[in-house]
Protein backbone atom coordinates (compact mmCIF):
# COMPACT_ATOMS: atom_id res chain seq x y z
CA UNK A 1 0.00 0.00 0.00
CA UNK A 2 1.37 3.37 -1.03
CA UNK A 3 1.87 5.78 1.88
CA UNK A 4 0.54 9.25 1.19
CA UNK A 5 2.09 12.37 2.67
CA UNK A 6 -0.85 12.67 5.08
CA UNK A 7 -0.34 9.08 6.22
CA UNK A 8 3.39 9.66 6.66
CA UNK A 9 2.80 12.73 8.79
CA UNK A 10 0.30 10.84 10.95
CA UNK A 11 2.80 7.99 11.42
CA UNK A 12 5.59 10.36 12.42
CA UNK A 13 3.31 12.21 14.86
CA UNK A 14 2.46 8.88 16.50
CA UNK A 15 6.18 8.07 16.79
CA UNK A 16 6.93 11.45 18.38
CA UNK A 17 4.03 11.03 20.78
CA UNK A 18 5.24 7.58 21.82
CA UNK A 19 8.86 8.71 22.22
CA UNK A 20 7.81 11.69 24.34
CA UNK A 21 6.24 9.41 26.94
CA UNK A 22 8.73 9.40 29.87
CA UNK A 23 8.21 5.71 30.66
CA UNK A 24 8.70 4.68 27.03
CA UNK A 25 11.75 6.91 26.53
CA UNK A 26 13.39 5.65 29.75
CA UNK A 27 12.75 2.04 28.72
CA UNK A 28 14.26 2.52 25.27
CA UNK A 29 17.35 4.24 26.68
CA UNK A 30 17.87 1.49 29.26
CA UNK A 31 17.78 -1.16 26.57
CA UNK A 32 20.23 0.73 24.35
CA UNK A 33 22.61 1.18 27.28
CA UNK A 34 22.27 -2.50 28.24
CA UNK A 35 22.99 -3.60 24.65
CA UNK A 36 26.10 -1.42 24.67
CA UNK A 37 27.36 -2.87 27.95
CA UNK A 38 26.74 -6.43 26.80
CA UNK A 39 28.38 -5.99 23.39
CA UNK A 40 31.25 -3.62 24.22
CA UNK A 41 31.68 -3.78 27.99
CA UNK A 42 30.85 -0.09 28.44
CA UNK A 43 28.18 2.52 27.94
CA UNK A 44 27.58 4.14 24.56
CA UNK A 45 28.73 7.51 25.91
CA UNK A 46 32.22 5.95 26.18
CA UNK A 47 32.24 4.94 22.52
CA UNK A 48 35.57 5.39 20.70
CA UNK A 49 36.19 6.41 17.12
CA UNK A 50 35.37 3.74 14.51
CA UNK A 51 33.36 1.68 17.00
CA UNK A 52 29.70 0.94 16.22
CA UNK A 53 26.99 3.37 17.17
CA UNK A 54 23.90 2.08 18.96
CA UNK A 55 20.46 3.63 18.85
CA UNK A 56 16.85 2.79 19.54
CA UNK A 57 13.75 3.67 17.58
CA UNK A 58 10.57 2.20 16.20
CA UNK A 59 10.06 -0.65 13.78
CA UNK A 60 11.21 0.58 10.36
CA UNK A 61 8.45 0.74 7.78
CA UNK A 62 7.77 2.42 4.45
CA UNK A 63 11.42 2.74 3.49
CA UNK A 64 12.67 4.11 6.82
CA UNK A 65 15.46 1.52 6.71
CA UNK A 66 16.89 3.38 3.71
CA UNK A 67 17.16 6.52 5.83
CA UNK A 68 18.99 4.59 8.56
CA UNK A 69 21.30 3.08 5.97
CA UNK A 70 22.06 6.52 4.52
CA UNK A 71 22.79 7.90 7.99
CA UNK A 72 25.12 4.97 8.73
CA UNK A 73 26.87 5.47 5.41
CA UNK A 74 27.40 9.15 6.12
CA UNK A 75 28.81 8.42 9.60
CA UNK A 76 31.12 5.74 8.11
CA UNK A 77 30.57 3.38 11.01
CA UNK A 78 28.41 0.38 11.83
CA UNK A 79 25.01 1.24 13.28
CA UNK A 80 23.17 -1.16 15.59
CA UNK A 81 19.47 -0.33 15.56
CA UNK A 82 17.16 -1.59 18.32
CA UNK A 83 13.52 -1.48 17.25
CA UNK A 84 10.48 -1.03 19.49
CA UNK A 85 6.75 -1.29 18.86
CA UNK A 86 5.42 2.26 18.50
CA UNK A 87 2.24 1.20 20.35
CA UNK A 88 4.14 -0.44 23.24
CA UNK A 89 7.52 1.27 23.54
CA UNK A 90 7.63 0.68 27.29
CA UNK A 91 8.08 -3.06 26.65
CA UNK A 92 11.00 -5.08 25.32
CA UNK A 93 12.27 -4.36 21.78
CA UNK A 94 10.85 -6.49 19.01
CA UNK A 95 13.99 -6.62 16.87
CA UNK A 96 17.61 -5.51 16.45
CA UNK A 97 19.72 -5.13 13.33
CA UNK A 98 23.03 -3.92 11.94
CA UNK A 99 23.54 -1.37 9.15
CA UNK A 100 27.05 -1.40 7.72
CA UNK A 101 29.05 -0.58 4.62
CA UNK A 102 30.21 -3.80 3.02
CA UNK A 103 31.71 -4.57 -0.38
CA UNK A 104 30.99 -1.06 -1.61
CA UNK A 105 27.34 -0.93 -0.61
CA UNK A 106 25.17 -0.71 2.48
CA UNK A 107 24.16 -4.05 3.98
CA UNK A 108 21.41 -4.62 6.53
CA UNK A 109 21.43 -7.59 8.89
CA UNK A 110 18.04 -7.88 10.54
CA UNK A 111 16.52 -10.04 13.25
CA UNK A 112 19.73 -10.19 15.31
CA UNK A 113 19.87 -12.01 18.65
CA UNK A 114 22.24 -11.45 21.55
CA UNK A 115 24.34 -14.49 22.51
CA UNK A 116 26.44 -14.59 25.70
CA UNK A 117 29.36 -16.93 26.42
CA UNK A 118 29.45 -19.02 29.59
CA UNK A 119 32.28 -16.88 31.05
CA UNK A 120 30.01 -13.78 31.06
CA UNK A 121 32.30 -12.05 28.56
CA UNK A 122 31.17 -9.73 25.76
CA UNK A 123 28.03 -10.82 23.97
CA UNK A 124 27.89 -11.58 20.25
CA UNK A 125 25.19 -10.36 17.87
CA UNK A 126 23.79 -13.15 15.71
CA UNK A 127 21.71 -12.43 12.57
CA UNK A 128 18.90 -14.94 12.15
CA UNK A 129 18.44 -15.25 8.39
CA UNK A 130 16.46 -17.72 6.37
CA UNK A 131 18.39 -20.64 4.98
CA UNK A 132 22.19 -20.32 5.18
CA UNK A 133 23.84 -19.51 8.51
CA UNK A 134 25.05 -15.89 8.52
CA UNK A 135 27.68 -16.12 11.25
CA UNK A 136 27.87 -13.52 14.01
CA UNK A 137 29.15 -10.03 14.83
CA UNK A 138 31.88 -9.57 17.45
CA UNK A 139 32.99 -6.28 18.99
CA UNK A 140 36.58 -5.08 18.50
CA UNK A 141 37.81 -2.07 20.52
CA UNK A 142 38.46 0.93 18.28
CA UNK A 143 37.22 -0.88 15.15
CA UNK A 144 33.99 -1.77 13.34
CA UNK A 145 32.20 -4.96 14.30
CA UNK A 146 33.81 -8.11 12.91
CA UNK A 147 31.51 -10.42 10.94
CA UNK A 148 32.68 -13.96 11.69
CA UNK A 149 31.64 -16.60 9.16
CA UNK A 150 31.29 -19.42 11.67
CA UNK A 151 28.84 -20.77 14.25
CA UNK A 152 28.82 -19.19 17.70
CA UNK A 153 31.43 -20.81 19.99
CA UNK A 154 28.95 -22.82 22.04
CA UNK A 155 25.35 -23.93 22.25
CA UNK A 156 23.13 -21.32 20.60
CA UNK A 157 20.02 -21.78 22.76
CA UNK A 158 22.00 -21.74 26.01
CA UNK A 159 23.86 -18.58 24.93
CA UNK A 160 20.61 -16.78 24.08
CA UNK A 161 19.21 -17.80 27.46
CA UNK A 162 22.29 -16.43 29.22
CA UNK A 163 22.02 -13.18 27.24
CA UNK A 164 18.35 -12.75 28.17
CA UNK A 165 19.15 -13.32 31.85
CA UNK A 166 22.01 -10.82 31.83
CA UNK A 167 19.86 -8.28 29.99
CA UNK A 168 17.23 -8.45 32.72
CA UNK A 169 19.88 -8.01 35.43
CA UNK A 170 21.25 -4.93 33.70
CA UNK A 171 17.83 -3.38 33.11
CA UNK A 172 17.05 -3.50 36.83
CA UNK A 173 20.53 -2.49 38.00
CA UNK A 174 21.26 0.74 39.84
CA UNK A 175 23.73 1.75 37.13
CA UNK A 176 20.93 2.08 34.55
CA UNK A 177 18.18 3.31 36.85
CA UNK A 178 18.56 6.98 35.87
CA UNK A 179 20.00 6.57 32.38
CA UNK A 180 17.08 8.55 30.92
CA UNK A 181 18.31 11.68 32.72
CA UNK A 182 21.21 11.93 30.29
CA UNK A 183 19.41 10.88 27.13
CA UNK A 184 18.49 12.68 23.92
CA UNK A 185 15.91 12.05 21.21
CA UNK A 186 17.16 12.39 17.64
CA UNK A 187 14.51 12.78 14.93
CA UNK A 188 16.13 11.96 11.60
CA UNK A 189 14.49 13.02 8.36
CA UNK A 190 15.47 13.82 4.82
CA UNK A 191 14.78 16.52 2.29
CA UNK A 192 15.79 15.10 -1.05
CA UNK A 193 19.33 13.74 -0.66
CA UNK A 194 20.05 15.78 2.47
CA UNK A 195 19.70 14.15 5.91
CA UNK A 196 18.84 16.20 8.98
CA UNK A 197 18.62 15.37 12.67
CA UNK A 198 16.68 17.31 15.27
CA UNK A 199 17.98 16.69 18.80
CA UNK A 200 15.89 17.18 21.94
CA UNK A 201 16.97 16.50 25.51
CA UNK A 202 14.59 14.11 27.26
CA UNK A 203 12.81 15.16 30.41
CA UNK A 204 14.33 13.88 33.65
Residue, then its C-alpha position, 0 to 999 in steps of 0.5 A: x500500500x502506497x503511503x501518502x504524505x498525510x499518512x506519513x505525517x500521521x505515522x511520524x506524529x504517533x512516533x513522536x508522541x510515543x517517544x515523548x512518553x517518559x516511561x517509554x523513553x526511559x525504557x528505550x534508553x535502558x535497553x540501548x545502554x544495556x545492549x552497549x554494555x553487553x556488546x562492548x563492555x561499556x556505555x555508549x557515551x564511552x564509545x571510541x572512534x570507529x566503533x559501532x553506534x547504537x540507537x533505539x527507535x521504532x520498527x522501520x516501515x515504508x522505506x525508513x530503513x533506507x534513511x537509517x542506511x544513509x545515515x550509517x553510510x554518512x557516519x562511516x561506522x556500523x550502526x546497531x538499531x534496536x527497534x520497538x513497537x510504537x504502540x508499546x515502547x515501554x516493553x522489550x524491543x521487538x527486533x535488532x539489526x546492523x547497518x554497515x558498509x560492506x563490499x561497496x554498498x550498504x548491507x542490513x542484517x536484521x533479526x539479530x539475537x544477543x548471545x552470551x558466552x558461559x564466562x560472562x564475557x562480551x556478547x555476540x550479535x547473531x543475525x537470524x536469516x532464512x536458509x544459510x547460517x550468517x555467522x555472528x558479529x563480534x565487537x573489537x575495541x576501536x574498530x567496526x564490528x567483525x563479521x565472523x563466518x562461523x557458528x557461535x562458539x557454544x550452544x546457541x540456545x543456552x547462549x541466548x538464554x544467558x544473554x536474556x538473563x544478563x539483559x534483565x539483570x542490567x535493566x534493573x541495576x542501579x547503574x541504569x536506573x537513571x539513564x534517561x536523565x542523560x538521554x536525547x531524542x534524535x529525529x532523523x528526516x530527509x529533504x531530497x538527498x540531504x539528511x537532517x537530525x533534530x535533537x531534543x533532551x529528554x525530560x528527567 
